């Protein structure tokens, strides 16, 4: 295949920077325009000094003229801003939105959780999502628009969907509690994100069903085969830069054979290159996924409580955002899904 030219809007942010880090190792990509809003005119190295090969590149304003002419455009923009930019880009470009603008199918859900007018729904960029008897990757071949999932959504969905799809749990009783690294909150300066507040502390947010990822998780579980869905979702900021450790539990359906639970996960994920069901007795750690496009999973059945417990670990910036986006890019362009993506973590 000929070289793919890629532009990244919002290149000074965490998501945009992580896309660039991964693209630098992609054998088929040439990195083109890098754009930003308030950071336009500054060198990329001022924001991402670790991206040495691109450090001298000057960020340009995010305009249609700058982004046009590329084969692929990644949009790492604040929620609510991608729709207007994408509307001005032609169908000849593959546009991949790292934000939330096009993830939700329900306009009512968008209005309730994000506010404003719903921009529409794009093909959903979670290749491993169970959809009927197939996977979402089947719907990504040849598309020119992709909506990348939320990072928390990825961790929870990958953790519980095999049990939901196999009818092993009651989808009306799903509880997810997450430990989240601070990079998931973005780079904008906020008082509760400064070191004096964050170091040595763990603090919940989006409590009581208010987090914006709730409707997206419910949407995914319905696509995986659930009828009625109810999810209690509580994320917690913990003092680490990256990573999500999600503990998702659900009540077992009546008459379920405990031995069938692990078998369902093995059947669902044995052929997935980026999802690793660990050997029994070994539990996921976020450190093992840092920098890699991997999700580590382990499960147990609490027989006294009649609940399935699944723990999943991902790097929120890689498998949770940029890595999943590049997986989807590869599928859309007809490349091998794993191209340019590593499963090698950075632990310790």
N, C-alpha and C positions, 0 to 999 in steps of 0.2 A: 504494500500500500504506500502511496505517496505520503510525504510528511504532512502532518496535521498542524495547522496553525491555530494557536489558542490565545485568547485574550482573557484577562481576569479583571473584573470590576470589583472594587472594594479590596484591592490587593494589600492595603496596609493593615487590615484586620486579621484576627486569628484564623478564621476560616479561609480567607483568601491566601494568607501566607502558607497555610498547610497544603492547599491545592498546589501552590507553586513548588513547595518542597518535594512533593510526590511527583509532579510533572517533570522535574529536573532529572528523574530517573526513568522516565518513560521513553522508550527507544523510538517511538514514532511521532513525537511531539516537538514542535518548535514554538517557544514561548514568544508571543507577540506583545500587544499593548497591555500595559498595566495601568489601571486607573484608580482614582480615589476622589473623595469629595474635599473635605477640609485639608487633606494632606497633599493635594495636587501641587506639583512643583517641587516637592522634596524627593530625595533619593530613597529608593526602597530600603537600602541598608540602614537608614535612620530608624526604620520601624522593625525590620527583620534582619539584624546583622548576621544571623546564622545562615542566611541565603547568600553566601559569598559570591557565587557566579552571577547573581543578579543585583548585587549591592549597589552598583553604580547606575542602574536604570532609574530614570526620572518618572515619577507617577504623573500621569496626565489626567485632565478632568474627565469625568464619566459622561461622555457624549455619544450619540449615535454614530457620528462620523468616526470617532476613535475606535469604537467597538466593531464597526462594520468591516467586512472583508476578511474576517477570520472564519475558519471552519467550525470552531467551537468557542462559545463565550460562557464563562462561569460568572454568575452573579452572586457576590458575597456582600449583599446590601442589607440594610436594616429592613425588618418586616414592614410590608406595605409599600416598598419602593421598587420592587422588581417588576411589578406589573406594567408600570409606565415605560420603563426602559425596554422590556421585552416586546412590547407592542410595536416598537419602532424598528425592531430587528427583523430581517426577512426570514422566510421559511428555508432559505438555503443554508442557514447556520443552525448548528445544534446549540440550543441555549439550555444551560443547566443552572437551576436556581437553588442556591444553598440555603435560602431563607424559607419562610413558611407560606409565602403568598399563594402557591398553587398546590399545596399538599391536600387540603381538605376537599371532600366531595360536596359537603353540605354548606351552602351559603349561610344558613342560620347558625351553624357552628362557628363559622368565621366571624360573623357579626358578634356573637356572644363572647367569644374568647379573645378576639383581636380588635374588633370594632372596625367601622368603615365598610366600604363596598368590597365584596368578594371578587377577586380578579379572575377566577376561573379555576379549572382543575386540569393539571397536566399528568402525563404518565408518571407513575410513582416509582422512584428510584431505589427500591429495596429488592434486589434480584432474588433474595432468598425467601421473600414473603410467600407463604403458602396461599394459593388461589385455586380453590376447587381441587382437581387432581393434578394441577401443575404448579408452576412458580411464576412470580412476577417477571422474571427475566424474559419469559416468552413474549411479554408485551412490550419489551424495550428495543427489540431489534428494529433498526431503521427509523426510529422516532426522531423528531427534531426539537422536542421539548421534554425536559425531565425535571420533576420536583423531588429534591433530595429530602429524605425523612429527617425528623428531629432526632437528636442524639439519644435522648432518654427513650424515645419511642423505639429506636433500634434495639437498645439493651433489653427493654421489657418484651417487645414483640418476639425477638429471637428466643428469649427465655421461655415463654409460655405457649407460643403458637403450636408446637407439635402436639401438646396435650389437648389443646382446644380443637385442633383439626381432627384428632382421633376420638373425640368425645369422651376423654378420660376425666375431665374436670367440668365443674359448673362455671360457665363463663359469666354468670351473674354474681359470682363471689370471688373476684380477683383482687388481690391486695399487693401493691408494689411499693417498696421502700428503697430509696436509692442514696448512695453516697456519691457526691459529685465534685469533681475538680473545678476550680474557679475559672478556668478558661472558658467553660460553658456559658459564663455570664458576659463574655465579650470584653473588649478593651476600654469601653467608655468608663471614665472615672466616676465612681460612686462611693459614698462614705462607708457603706457596709462591706466594700470589697478591698479597702486598703489594708495593708499588712497589720497595723495595730489592732484592727477589728477581727481579722481573719485567722492570724496565726494562733495556734493553740485553742481554736474554737471550732465547734460544729453547730450549724444553724439551719433550721428547716425553712423552706420557702414554698410558695404556691400550695399551701395546705388547704385541705377541705374541698378538693375538687376544683380549685381555681386555676391550676396550672394549665397553660395553653396546649400542652401535649396530651391532655386527657382525651379530647375527642379524636385525635389521630390514633392513639392506641386502640380505642374502641372501634374505630373504622377498620383497622387492620385485623382485629379479632373477628369482626363480622366477615371480612373477606376470607379469613381462614376457616370459616364454617360455622361460627357461633350465630345463634339467633339473637336472643336478648343478651345484652352485655352490661355489666356494671363493674367499674374499676375504681378502686381507692388508690390514689397515687400520691406519694409524699417524697419529694426530693430533699436532700440535705447537703448543704455545702460543707465540705471538709477541707482541711488545709493541705491540699495537693494541687498542683498546677493542672494536671490532666487526669482523665480517667473517670469511669463510671462503674460502680459495683452495685448491681441491681438484684435485690432479693424479692422474687415474685412468688406469691403463694396463691393457691386456689383449692377450694374444696373438691375432693374426689367425687366423681359421679357414683351413683349407687351400683354396687356389684362389680366394681373395677378390680381386676387382678393386679396386685402390686407389681408383679413381675412384668406385666405388659407395659408399664410406664417407661422404663428405660428402653425397652425394645422399640417403642414408638419414637423415641428421640434418636436412637441409632438409625432407624429406617429413614427418618427425616433428614438427618445431617451427615450420614456417612460419606456422601459424595460431594459435600459442600467444601470448597477449598479454603474458605475463610472462617468456618465455624468448627470449633474443636470441643467435642464432648470429652471431658477428661476421664481418665480411668477412675473407677469407683474408689472413693476415699480421698481423692485429691481435689482440692477446692480452688476456684479461680482467684487470681489476684490481679489487680489493675497493673501492677508493675510488669507483669509478663506480656501485657498487650501494648505497652507504650511505644508509639512510633510505628506500630504494625497494624495492618488491616484485618486483625483477627478478633473474633469473639470467643471467649472461653466460657464453657458451661459445665455445671455439675448440678445434680438433682438428688433429692431424697424424698421419701414418703414418710410423713409423720403419721404413723398408724393410729396413735391415740387421738390425734386431732382430726384424722381423716383428711389431711391436706397434703398436697404436693408442694414441695419447696424447691425452687430453681434459683440458682445464683449464676448471674452472667456478668462478665467483665469485658469492657471495651475501652479503647482510647476514644474519648468523645470527639476529638478533632480528626481522627483517621477513620476507623470503621463507622464512627458516629456522624461524620460529615464528609471530609474530603476524599477519603478512601472509597466510601460508598458511591460518591459522585463519579469518581474515575472508573469504578466498576461499571456504572451505568453508561458512561461515555464509551467505554470499550464495547459494550454490548450494542449500543446504538450504531456504532460505526463498523460493526462486523469484525472487531478484533477479538482475540482471546481475552476472556473476562479478567484473567489474572495479570495481564500485561502491565508492567510498571509498578506492581503492588507487592509489598513484602509481607511475609508472615513472621518475620524475625523481630522480636521485641527488644527492649533496652534494659531489662532488669539485670543487676540491681540499680 
